[in-house]
Amino acid sequence: MNRPARRFPLSLDRVTAAAASPSSAARPVVRPQRPVREAAHDAARTTRPVGQGLDSEAVRARMLDRLRAEGVDAPPVLAAMGRVPRDRFVDTAFVAQAYEDTSLPIGWEQTISKPIVVARMLALLTAGTGVRHRPIRTPLGRALEIGTGCGYQAAVLAQLASRVTSIERIGPLLDKARLNLAAVGCTDIRLVHGDGRLGHAPNAPYDSIVAAAGGESVPEAWLEQLAPGGRLVAPMHDEDADGQVLVVIDRTPDGLVRSLHDAVHFVPLKSGRL
Ligand code: SAH
């Protein structure tokens, strides 16, 4: 087991030229076809300040500057986060804080992850592209997310993957995510109501697996559903660190290769579904 020092900035694997190239980088959020009047209304909404005097695009650009300053060096991930309006995924009461580096409540005792945490997890996931043994068309290929929450990270994943499956165990939260994702035009994500510890076999294998909730160990199903050359990133309890750390697991021709990264604090990975 490889155990690098856990400090910022992370020494991420090199992001390959292919992953960083404009052609394979993040795709724009595609809005479904709408009647012209509605489309014009939408366009007006996106150019007006959102919520409490927040100019979404400018504030998002500042968020990206902060992420870069904190050592995130993954152009495809930053481009993807620059495209997704995070303010549309938080409750009205928290819109003013949508771009601050803080986690926020999303109901049912769950939280939307901090931007820096989403950025670091996805940077680790895309950094794997360079060491993978099977070429994939987009930085993340076929992706699985465990813990949809409000849908924010799923929307970012959709910019980086050829297909996204996202599982949430809390039914009403998944409904909320579906509405949030539809509102930003992300309608091609497979949302699954279920226990993510079992993964989602019907869409397996996955080139990329990312978990937004942490447990004691990596469930066997995730490893079984990880494609050859695939990479998994998940928060897991680590005895030595006496807390959660980000675990990266690569399926290489020589077997599974595991490394430990940042100390983190995610909500627990629970069993069953509500
Ligand atoms: N991806 C979200 C983060 C959500 S918080 C974002 O972008 O902000 C983590 C989520 O994991 C919670 O909604 C919680 O209900 C969910 N979760 C916890 N255990 C789970 C499990 N076994 N299967 C699926 N979802 C789970």
Boltz pocket constraint, residues with backbone or C-beta under 6 A from the ligand:
constraints:
  - pocket:
      binder: B
      contacts: [[A, 110], [A, 111], [A, 112], [A, 113], [A, 146], [A, 147], [A, 148], [A, 149], [A, 150], [A, 151], [A, 152], [A, 153], [A, 154], [A, 167], [A, 168], [A, 169], [A, 170], [A, 173], [A, 194], [A, 195], [A, 196], [A, 197], [A, 212], [A, 213], [A, 267], [A, 268], [A, 269], [A, 270], [A, 271], [A, 272]]
      max_distance: 6.0
